[in-house]
């Protein structure tokens, strides 16, 4: 099974930046959108940002102006540039790919830890 592989997480000081990357281990067809979710300890997983194959983006309010999602459709790779990071951004970040063919389903990465701490 093709899996999504995340990278780029780590420890960063408040105000710093990180760039997350997510790429499938193989070719995936019919990806409608890709995105990033995050889950902090004791919290529900929440959507951070999404981008469709056409380039339409959405962001949760808490990251608007700080995070930028982009993708390379040829490689089905999605990126999340995170600037001005805050401790509240600390979470495990999960890559998501929404597949739409005869059915709709999601593929998920295993997650990458982002820790924002001084």
TORKEKE-928023 format. One record per atom (N, C-alpha, C, O): residue in one letter; chain; atom name; x, y, z. Coordinates in pm, 1 decimal, always signed. Example, Ala and Ser with C-alpha at 12.3 -4.5 7.8 and 13.67 -1.06 7.14 Angstrom:
2
residuo;cadena;atomo;X;Y;Z
A;A;N;+1319.0;-569.0;+780.0
A;A;CA;+1230.0;-450.0;+780.0
A;A;C;+1320.0;-330.0;+780.0
A;A;O;+1423.6;-331.9;+846.5
S;A;N;+1285.0;-225.0;+708.0
S;A;CA;+1367.0;-106.0;+714.0
S;A;C;+1290.0;+3.0;+787.0
S;A;O;+1340.9;+113.8;+803.9
//
This chain:
118
residuo;cadena;atomo;X;Y;Z
X;A;N;+84.2;-118.7;+0.0
X;A;CA;+0.0;+0.0;+0.0
X;A;C;+88.2;+124.2;+0.0
X;A;O;+186.2;+131.7;+74.1
X;A;N;+53.8;+218.8;-81.1
X;A;CA;+124.8;+345.8;-83.8
X;A;C;+97.8;+419.3;+46.1
X;A;O;-15.6;+424.0;+93.7
X;A;N;+201.3;+475.7;+102.2
X;A;CA;+184.6;+551.2;+224.6
X;A;C;+236.7;+693.0;+208.0
X;A;O;+318.1;+722.0;+120.2
X;A;N;+188.0;+779.6;+293.9
X;A;CA;+234.7;+916.7;+296.5
X;A;C;+347.2;+927.8;+397.4
X;A;O;+338.0;+876.3;+508.9
X;A;N;+452.1;+994.8;+357.2
X;A;CA;+569.7;+1007.5;+441.3
X;A;C;+592.9;+1154.2;+472.4
X;A;O;+616.9;+1234.9;+382.6
X;A;N;+585.6;+1187.6;+599.0
X;A;CA;+606.9;+1324.9;+643.7
X;A;C;+750.7;+1343.9;+688.5
X;A;O;+816.9;+1250.4;+733.3
X;A;N;+796.4;+1465.6;+675.4
X;A;CA;+928.2;+1501.5;+724.1
X;A;C;+929.6;+1650.1;+756.6
X;A;O;+841.2;+1725.0;+714.8
X;A;N;+1029.1;+1690.9;+830.3
X;A;CA;+1047.8;+1831.6;+858.9
X;A;C;+1012.8;+1875.2;+998.8
X;A;O;+1039.3;+1989.4;+1036.4
X;A;N;+954.3;+1787.4;+1076.1
X;A;CA;+921.5;+1824.0;+1211.9
X;A;C;+1045.5;+1832.8;+1298.1
X;A;O;+1154.7;+1792.3;+1258.3
X;A;N;+1026.0;+1886.2;+1416.0
X;A;CA;+1137.2;+1899.4;+1507.0
X;A;C;+1109.6;+2000.4;+1615.0
X;A;O;+995.7;+2041.6;+1636.9
X;A;N;+1214.7;+2039.3;+1681.4
X;A;CA;+1207.5;+2136.5;+1789.1
X;A;C;+1250.9;+2272.5;+1737.3
X;A;O;+1354.9;+2285.6;+1672.9
X;A;N;+1171.2;+2371.9;+1765.8
X;A;CA;+1202.2;+2507.1;+1722.2
X;A;C;+1161.3;+2605.1;+1830.9
X;A;O;+1066.7;+2580.2;+1905.6
X;A;N;+1231.9;+2715.0;+1839.4
X;A;CA;+1198.6;+2817.4;+1936.9
X;A;C;+1079.3;+2900.1;+1891.1
X;A;O;+1053.6;+2911.4;+1771.3
X;A;N;+1007.2;+2957.5;+1985.1
X;A;CA;+897.9;+3046.1;+1945.5
X;A;C;+946.0;+3154.4;+1849.6
X;A;O;+1052.3;+3213.5;+1868.2
X;A;N;+866.7;+3178.6;+1748.3
X;A;CA;+904.1;+3274.4;+1646.4
X;A;C;+981.8;+3214.5;+1531.9
X;A;O;+1004.4;+3280.5;+1430.4
X;A;N;+1022.6;+3091.4;+1547.0
X;A;CA;+1098.9;+3025.4;+1443.4
X;A;C;+1011.6;+2968.1;+1334.4
X;A;O;+889.9;+2986.8;+1332.9
X;A;N;+1075.9;+2898.4;+1243.5
X;A;CA;+1006.7;+2843.1;+1128.2
X;A;C;+1043.8;+2697.9;+1105.5
X;A;O;+1153.0;+2652.8;+1140.3
X;A;N;+951.7;+2627.6;+1047.5
X;A;CA;+973.4;+2491.5;+1003.0
X;A;C;+898.0;+2471.7;+873.1
X;A;O;+797.9;+2538.6;+847.3
X;A;N;+945.8;+2381.0;+793.1
X;A;CA;+874.8;+2342.5;+673.5
X;A;C;+851.6;+2192.5;+675.2
X;A;O;+945.8;+2113.4;+679.6
X;A;N;+727.4;+2155.8;+671.8
X;A;CA;+690.3;+2015.9;+666.9
X;A;C;+669.1;+1972.5;+523.0
X;A;O;+619.9;+2049.0;+440.0
X;A;N;+706.3;+1851.0;+495.4
X;A;CA;+686.7;+1794.3;+363.3
X;A;C;+614.2;+1661.8;+376.3
X;A;O;+629.8;+1589.6;+474.8
X;A;N;+536.5;+1632.1;+277.3
X;A;CA;+463.4;+1506.4;+274.3
X;A;C;+461.7;+1455.5;+132.1
X;A;O;+417.9;+1525.1;+40.5
X;A;N;+509.1;+1335.5;+114.2
X;A;CA;+514.0;+1276.9;-18.6
X;A;C;+470.5;+1131.8;-12.6
X;A;O;+502.2;+1061.5;+83.4
X;A;N;+399.7;+1087.0;-111.9
X;A;CA;+363.0;+945.7;-114.4
X;A;C;+482.6;+860.4;-150.7
X;A;O;+573.1;+903.6;-222.0
X;A;N;+481.2;+739.7;-100.6
X;A;CA;+589.2;+647.4;-130.7
X;A;C;+579.4;+591.5;-271.6
X;A;O;+674.1;+531.2;-322.0
X;A;N;+466.3;+611.2;-333.9
X;A;CA;+444.7;+568.7;-470.2
X;A;C;+342.0;+657.8;-536.6
X;A;O;+297.4;+756.6;-478.4
X;A;N;+305.4;+623.4;-655.9
X;A;CA;+209.5;+704.9;-729.4
X;A;C;+68.9;+684.8;-675.6
X;A;O;+25.3;+572.6;-650.0
X;A;N;+0.6;+794.4;-659.4
X;A;CA;-138.8;+793.0;-618.7
X;A;C;-218.0;+874.3;-719.8
X;A;O;-182.0;+987.6;-751.7
X;A;N;-323.4;+817.1;-768.6
X;A;CA;-409.4;+886.1;-863.4
X;A;C;-533.1;+939.4;-793.3
X;A;O;-569.9;+894.9;-684.6
X;A;N;-594.7;+1034.1;-857.3
X;A;CA;-723.3;+1086.9;-813.9
X;A;C;-720.0;+1154.2;-677.1
X;A;O;-814.6;+1143.7;-599.0
X;A;N;-611.6;+1222.3;-649.8
X;A;CA;-605.8;+1300.8;-527.5
X;A;C;-681.4;+1430.8;-550.2
X;A;O;-644.8;+1511.4;-635.8
X;A;N;-785.8;+1449.8;-473.4
X;A;CA;-864.3;+1571.6;-483.9
X;A;C;-798.9;+1685.9;-407.2
X;A;O;-794.2;+1799.8;-453.5
X;A;N;-749.2;+1652.7;-290.4
X;A;CA;-687.5;+1754.0;-207.1
X;A;C;-589.6;+1688.5;-111.9
X;A;O;-598.5;+1569.3;-82.7
X;A;N;-497.2;+1768.0;-64.7
X;A;CA;-406.7;+1724.2;+39.6
X;A;C;-406.9;+1829.3;+148.9
X;A;O;-439.1;+1945.9;+126.0
X;A;N;-371.0;+1786.1;+265.4
X;A;CA;-373.7;+1880.6;+374.9
X;A;C;-295.0;+1834.8;+494.7
X;A;O;-234.5;+1727.6;+496.7
X;A;N;-298.2;+1919.6;+593.3
X;A;CA;-231.1;+1893.4;+718.7
X;A;C;-329.4;+1906.9;+833.1
X;A;O;-409.2;+2000.4;+838.9
X;A;N;-321.6;+1812.6;+922.3
X;A;CA;-396.4;+1815.1;+1046.4
X;A;C;-296.3;+1809.7;+1160.7
X;A;O;-180.2;+1773.3;+1141.4
X;A;N;-341.2;+1845.4;+1277.1
X;A;CA;-253.9;+1835.2;+1392.5
X;A;C;-333.6;+1794.4;+1514.4
X;A;O;-454.0;+1818.2;+1524.1
X;A;N;-263.8;+1733.0;+1605.8
X;A;CA;-325.6;+1690.4;+1729.5
X;A;C;-230.0;+1716.0;+1844.3
X;A;O;-120.6;+1660.0;+1850.4
X;A;N;-272.9;+1800.4;+1933.6
X;A;CA;-197.0;+1829.6;+2053.5
X;A;C;-243.6;+1737.5;+2165.5
X;A;O;-355.0;+1685.3;+2160.8
X;A;N;-159.5;+1717.3;+2265.5
X;A;CA;-199.8;+1630.9;+2377.1
X;A;C;-329.9;+1676.7;+2440.2
X;A;O;-346.7;+1794.3;+2472.3
X;A;N;-420.0;+1584.5;+2457.5
X;A;CA;-547.1;+1615.1;+2519.4
X;A;C;-645.4;+1687.5;+2430.3
X;A;O;-753.2;+1726.4;+2475.3
X;A;N;-610.1;+1706.0;+2305.5
X;A;CA;-695.7;+1778.2;+2213.2
X;A;C;-739.9;+1688.9;+2098.0
X;A;O;-677.1;+1587.3;+2068.1
X;A;N;-847.8;+1728.6;+2035.1
X;A;CA;-894.0;+1659.3;+1916.4
X;A;C;-806.5;+1697.2;+1797.5
X;A;O;-748.7;+1805.8;+1792.2
X;A;N;-798.6;+1605.4;+1703.5
X;A;CA;-726.9;+1637.2;+1582.3
X;A;C;-801.8;+1746.7;+1507.1
X;A;O;-923.9;+1740.8;+1492.4
X;A;N;-729.0;+1844.7;+1460.6
X;A;CA;-791.1;+1955.3;+1390.8
X;A;C;-725.8;+1978.1;+1255.8
X;A;O;-607.3;+1951.2;+1236.0
X;A;N;-804.4;+2027.3;+1166.0
X;A;CA;-753.3;+2062.3;+1034.3
X;A;C;-670.6;+2189.7;+1044.2
X;A;O;-710.8;+2286.2;+1109.3
X;A;N;-556.2;+2189.0;+979.8
X;A;CA;-470.0;+2305.5;+977.5
X;A;C;-481.9;+2378.5;+844.3
X;A;O;-509.1;+2498.5;+840.1
X;A;N;-461.6;+2305.6;+737.1
X;A;CA;-465.7;+2365.8;+604.9
X;A;C;-489.4;+2258.8;+501.1
X;A;O;-450.8;+2143.4;+519.5
X;A;N;-552.8;+2297.0;+392.2
X;A;CA;-574.6;+2206.4;+280.6
X;A;C;-546.9;+2278.3;+150.5
X;A;O;-550.4;+2401.1;+143.0
X;A;N;-519.6;+2200.2;+49.2
X;A;CA;-501.0;+2255.0;-84.0
X;A;C;-554.0;+2154.6;-184.7
X;A;O;-522.1;+2035.9;-177.7
X;A;N;-634.2;+2201.9;-277.7
X;A;CA;-688.4;+2115.1;-380.5
X;A;C;-591.2;+2105.1;-496.5
X;A;O;-491.5;+2177.1;-503.3
X;A;N;-622.4;+2014.7;-587.0
X;A;CA;-538.1;+2000.3;-705.3
X;A;C;-537.3;+2126.9;-789.1
X;A;O;-442.3;+2152.7;-863.0
X;A;N;-642.9;+2205.6;-777.3
X;A;CA;-649.5;+2331.6;-849.7
X;A;C;-582.7;+2447.3;-779.2
X;A;O;-574.9;+2557.4;-833.7
X;A;N;-534.6;+2423.7;-658.8
X;A;CA;-461.5;+2526.3;-587.7
X;A;C;-541.4;+2605.0;-486.0
X;A;O;-489.0;+2697.9;-424.4
X;A;N;-666.4;+2569.7;-467.6
X;A;CA;-747.2;+2638.4;-367.8
X;A;C;-703.1;+2597.8;-228.5
X;A;O;-690.4;+2479.1;-198.5
X;A;N;-680.1;+2695.2;-145.0
X;A;CA;-630.8;+2668.4;-10.4
X;A;C;-730.1;+2711.1;+95.8
X;A;O;-809.3;+2803.3;+76.3
X;A;N;-724.1;+2643.4;+206.1
X;A;CA;-800.1;+2681.9;+323.8
X;A;C;-708.5;+2670.2;+444.3
X;A;O;-616.3;+2588.7;+446.4
X;A;N;-735.2;+2752.4;+544.0
X;A;CA;-656.6;+2752.1;+666.5
X;A;C;-748.1;+2768.3;+785.7
X;A;O;-850.5;+2836.3;+779.6
X;A;N;-709.5;+2705.7;+891.9
X;A;CA;-778.7;+2733.5;+1015.5
X;A;C;-736.3;+2872.3;+1062.4
X;A;O;-624.4;+2916.4;+1036.2
X;A;N;-825.6;+2939.6;+1131.0
X;A;CA;-801.8;+3079.0;+1166.1
X;A;C;-673.3;+3100.1;+1245.3
X;A;O;-606.3;+3202.1;+1228.8
X;A;N;-639.5;+3006.9;+1328.9
X;A;CA;-525.7;+3025.1;+1417.5
X;A;C;-391.2;+3027.8;+1345.0
X;A;O;-291.3;+3070.6;+1402.8
X;A;N;-387.0;+2983.2;+1220.4
X;A;CA;-260.1;+2980.4;+1147.9
X;A;C;-257.3;+3075.1;+1029.9
X;A;O;-154.1;+3088.3;+964.1
X;A;N;-366.9;+3140.3;+1002.0
X;A;CA;-371.4;+3232.1;+888.9
X;A;C;-267.4;+3342.3;+904.4
X;A;O;-253.3;+3403.3;+1010.5
X;A;N;-196.3;+3365.4;+797.0
X;A;CA;-92.9;+3466.5;+798.7
X;A;C;+40.9;+3415.6;+844.7
X;A;O;+142.0;+3484.3;+829.4
X;A;N;+43.8;+3296.2;+901.1
X;A;CA;+168.7;+3238.9;+949.4
X;A;C;+209.6;+3113.6;+872.7
X;A;O;+328.1;+3090.4;+848.9
X;A;N;+111.9;+3033.8;+834.8
X;A;CA;+138.6;+2909.0;+764.7
X;A;C;+99.9;+2922.5;+618.4
X;A;O;+6.2;+2994.4;+583.9
X;A;N;+172.3;+2853.4;+534.2
X;A;CA;+141.1;+2849.1;+392.5
X;A;C;+149.8;+2706.3;+343.5
X;A;O;+251.3;+2639.0;+361.8
X;A;N;+43.4;+2660.8;+281.7
X;A;CA;+42.6;+2527.5;+224.6
X;A;C;+62.7;+2537.6;+74.2
X;A;O;+10.8;+2628.5;+9.5
X;A;N;+136.9;+2445.4;+20.5
X;A;CA;+159.4;+2439.9;-122.7
X;A;C;+175.1;+2294.3;-163.4
X;A;O;+191.6;+2206.2;-79.1
X;A;N;+169.8;+2270.7;-292.2
X;A;CA;+183.5;+2133.4;-338.9
X;A;C;+246.1;+2127.6;-476.3
X;A;O;+241.8;+2223.2;-553.7
X;A;N;+303.2;+2014.7;-503.7
X;A;CA;+356.2;+1981.5;-634.4
X;A;C;+268.3;+1869.6;-686.4
X;A;O;+282.7;+1754.5;-645.3
X;A;N;+178.1;+1902.4;-775.8
X;A;CA;+82.4;+1803.4;-823.9
X;A;C;+149.0;+1686.8;-897.0
X;A;O;+101.1;+1573.5;-891.3
X;A;N;+257.9;+1715.1;-964.6
X;A;CA;+326.1;+1610.0;-1038.3
X;A;C;+377.2;+1500.3;-946.2
X;A;O;+381.2;+1383.0;-983.4
X;A;N;+415.7;+1539.6;-826.8
X;A;CA;+468.2;+1443.5;-731.4
X;A;C;+373.1;+1416.8;-615.7
X;A;O;+403.1;+1338.9;-525.2
X;A;N;+258.4;+1482.6;-620.5
X;A;CA;+161.6;+1471.6;-511.5
X;A;C;+224.4;+1501.9;-376.2
X;A;O;+190.7;+1441.1;-274.7
X;A;N;+314.2;+1594.9;-377.8
X;A;CA;+383.2;+1634.9;-256.5
X;A;C;+323.2;+1764.1;-203.2
X;A;O;+298.6;+1858.6;-278.2
X;A;N;+300.6;+1766.4;-75.9
X;A;CA;+244.4;+1884.6;-12.5
X;A;C;+342.8;+1936.8;+91.2
X;A;O;+413.5;+1860.0;+156.4
X;A;N;+346.0;+2067.8;+104.9
X;A;CA;+435.3;+2133.8;+198.2
X;A;C;+356.1;+2223.9;+290.7
X;A;O;+250.4;+2275.9;+254.9
X;A;N;+408.0;+2240.6;+406.5
X;A;CA;+350.6;+2336.2;+500.0
X;A;C;+463.7;+2420.1;+555.8
X;A;O;+543.0;+2373.7;+637.8
X;A;N;+470.1;+2543.1;+510.6
X;A;CA;+567.0;+2637.3;+562.5
X;A;C;+507.6;+2703.8;+685.0
X;A;O;+403.3;+2768.6;+676.8
X;A;N;+572.8;+2688.1;+796.9
X;A;CA;+522.8;+2739.4;+923.1
X;A;C;+618.0;+2845.8;+974.2
X;A;O;+733.5;+2817.8;+1006.0
X;A;N;+568.7;+2966.2;+981.4
X;A;CA;+646.8;+3078.2;+1030.5
X;A;C;+585.5;+3132.1;+1158.9
X;A;O;+470.3;+3103.7;+1191.9
X;A;N;+663.9;+3209.2;+1228.9
X;A;CA;+617.4;+3270.7;+1353.5
X;A;C;+552.4;+3168.9;+1445.0
X;A;O;+443.6;+3190.9;+1498.2
X;A;N;+619.6;+3059.4;+1462.1
X;A;CA;+563.3;+2950.3;+1540.0
X;A;C;+544.2;+2988.2;+1686.0
X;A;O;+623.8;+3061.5;+1744.8
X;A;N;+438.5;+2937.0;+1741.0
X;A;CA;+402.0;+2961.3;+1879.2
X;A;C;+397.6;+2829.7;+1954.9
X;A;O;+380.1;+2723.7;+1894.8
X;A;N;+413.3;+2835.7;+2085.8
X;A;CA;+402.1;+2712.5;+2163.4
X;A;C;+270.1;+2639.8;+2139.9
X;A;O;+264.4;+2517.1;+2148.0
X;A;N;+165.9;+2713.7;+2111.4
X;A;CA;+35.7;+2655.2;+2085.5
X;A;C;+31.8;+2572.2;+1957.8
X;A;O;-62.1;+2495.8;+1935.7
X;A;N;+133.2;+2587.1;+1874.6
X;A;CA;+141.6;+2507.2;+1753.0
X;A;C;+199.5;+2369.1;+1778.9
X;A;O;+200.4;+2284.4;+1689.6
X;A;N;+246.9;+2346.2;+1898.2
X;A;CA;+305.0;+2217.1;+1931.6
X;A;C;+200.6;+2107.4;+1916.5
X;A;O;+93.0;+2113.5;+1975.9
X;A;N;+233.5;+2008.9;+1837.7
X;A;CA;+141.1;+1900.0;+1809.9
X;A;C;+209.7;+1799.4;+1719.5
X;A;O;+318.3;+1823.3;+1666.7
X;A;N;+143.9;+1688.1;+1703.6
X;A;CA;+182.2;+1596.0;+1598.4
X;A;C;+106.2;+1637.8;+1474.0
X;A;O;-16.2;+1650.9;+1476.4
X;A;N;+177.7;+1658.4;+1367.3
X;A;CA;+117.9;+1701.5;+1242.3
X;A;C;+105.4;+1582.9;+1148.1
X;A;O;+200.9;+1508.7;+1125.1
X;A;N;-13.5;+1567.3;+1094.9
X;A;CA;-43.6;+1455.1;+1007.9
X;A;C;-75.5;+1503.1;+867.3
X;A;O;-153.1;+1596.6;+847.9
X;A;N;-16.1;+1439.2;+772.6
X;A;CA;-46.2;+1465.9;+633.0
X;A;C;-167.5;+1385.2;+591.3
X;A;O;-186.8;+1271.5;+634.6
X;A;N;-247.6;+1444.9;+507.8
X;A;CA;-368.9;+1380.4;+458.9
X;A;C;-379.8;+1397.0;+308.2
X;A;O;-348.4;+1502.3;+252.8
X;A;N;-424.2;+1292.9;+244.9
X;A;CA;-457.1;+1298.8;+103.0
X;A;C;-598.4;+1246.9;+84.9
X;A;O;-630.4;+1134.9;+124.7
X;A;N;-681.7;+1328.7;+25.1
X;A;CA;-818.7;+1287.4;-1.9
X;A;C;-827.0;+1236.9;-144.4
X;A;O;-798.6;+1308.4;-240.5
X;A;N;-866.7;+1111.9;-154.7
X;A;CA;-876.5;+1045.8;-283.2
X;A;C;-1022.9;+1040.9;-324.7
X;A;O;-1109.1;+999.8;-247.0
X;A;N;-1049.5;+1082.4;-445.6
X;A;CA;-1184.3;+1075.8;-499.0
X;A;C;-1179.7;+1002.1;-632.0
X;A;O;-1128.5;+1053.9;-731.3
X;A;N;-1232.6;+883.7;-632.8
X;A;CA;-1246.4;+806.5;-756.0
X;A;C;-1390.8;+760.0;-761.9
X;A;O;-1482.0;+841.6;-775.5
X;A;N;-1411.8;+631.4;-752.0
X;A;CA;-1548.3;+581.2;-740.8
X;A;C;-1599.7;+595.5;-597.9
X;A;O;-1720.1;+589.2;-572.8
X;A;N;-1508.7;+614.3;-507.0
X;A;CA;-1541.5;+639.7;-368.1
X;A;C;-1452.0;+752.1;-317.6
X;A;O;-1358.9;+794.0;-386.4
X;A;N;-1479.9;+799.3;-200.4
X;A;CA;-1395.0;+898.3;-137.2
X;A;C;-1330.6;+837.1;-13.6
X;A;O;-1399.0;+779.7;+71.2
X;A;N;-1201.0;+849.5;-4.3
X;A;CA;-1133.5;+801.1;+114.9
X;A;C;-1008.3;+882.6;+138.9
X;A;O;-962.7;+956.6;+51.6
X;A;N;-954.2;+868.4;+256.4
X;A;CA;-837.3;+944.9;+297.6
X;A;C;-719.6;+854.3;+327.7
X;A;O;-735.2;+744.4;+380.8
X;A;N;-603.5;+902.1;+293.1
X;A;CA;-479.8;+840.3;+335.3
X;A;C;-412.0;+933.4;+433.6
X;A;O;-416.5;+1055.7;+419.8
X;A;N;-350.1;+873.9;+531.6
X;A;CA;-286.0;+950.5;+637.3
X;A;C;-141.2;+910.7;+654.7
X;A;O;-104.8;+793.8;+642.0
X;A;N;-60.3;+1009.3;+683.9
X;A;CA;+75.4;+980.8;+723.2
X;A;C;+81.3;+940.9;+869.2
X;A;O;-19.0;+946.6;+940.4
X;A;N;+197.2;+901.1;+912.5
X;A;CA;+214.2;+857.5;+1050.5
X;A;C;+231.8;+972.7;+1147.9
X;A;O;+223.9;+953.7;+1269.3
X;A;N;+255.2;+1089.5;+1096.3
X;A;CA;+268.6;+1206.6;+1180.0
X;A;C;+413.0;+1245.0;+1203.9
X;A;O;+502.5;+1160.5;+1205.5
X;A;N;+433.5;+1373.0;+1222.1
X;A;CA;+564.7;+1425.3;+1256.2
X;A;C;+548.3;+1525.4;+1369.7
X;A;O;+459.7;+1610.8;+1366.5
X;A;N;+633.2;+1513.9;+1468.1
X;A;CA;+621.4;+1597.1;+1587.1
X;A;C;+678.9;+1735.2;+1562.7
X;A;O;+791.1;+1750.0;+1514.3
X;A;N;+601.3;+1834.5;+1596.5
X;A;CA;+646.5;+1972.6;+1596.0
X;A;C;+638.0;+2023.8;+1738.3
X;A;O;+530.8;+2024.3;+1798.8
X;A;N;+749.6;+2066.3;+1790.8
X;A;CA;+754.3;+2118.8;+1925.8
X;A;C;+809.9;+2259.7;+1922.1
X;A;O;+920.2;+2283.0;+1872.4
X;A;N;+733.7;+2352.4;+1974.4
X;A;CA;+774.3;+2492.2;+1979.0
X;A;C;+796.8;+2527.8;+2125.1
X;A;O;+702.2;+2537.4;+2203.3
X;A;N;+920.2;+2546.9;+2159.9
X;A;CA;+953.9;+2569.8;+2299.3
X;A;C;+1086.9;+2644.0;+2309.9
X;A;O;+1178.4;+2622.6;+2230.4
X;A;N;+1095.1;+2730.2;+2408.1
X;A;CA;+1218.9;+2801.1;+2431.9
X;A;C;+1311.4;+2720.3;+2520.5
X;A;O;+1421.8;+2765.0;+2551.6
//
